[in-house]
Amino acid sequence: MTTSEQISDAGPLICAYRMDGNGSAVQLDWTQATAGLPDQSPTWVHLDCSHGETETWLREDSGLDNFVIDGLLADETRPRCDRFKEGVLLNLRGV
């Protein structure tokens, strides 16, 4: 059983969208958002970093590079956009 299967239905998910490359996106639930990452269309997954399972899922099941995970979980961040492998790490500041 993966960590994704052990987390409640909503998990640490705030919202998620799978983009179609034509300017549209479909909203996803936790199961849909985490199924097959990163082997799918570009997907925006907005997680609650204060949720107890966020770091566990990122490190064990997300398939993301540790550089990206560390950037996403950093306490102190600046707005930034870093390109890596076949993706982008985008940190935005909350309002």
Protein Blocks (a to p, Z undefined) as FASTA:
>chain_A
ZZklmpcfklmafbdcddehlopacdddfklmmgopacbccddddddfkbmklmmmmmmm
nopafklmmmmmpmbdcdddddehjbccdddddZZ
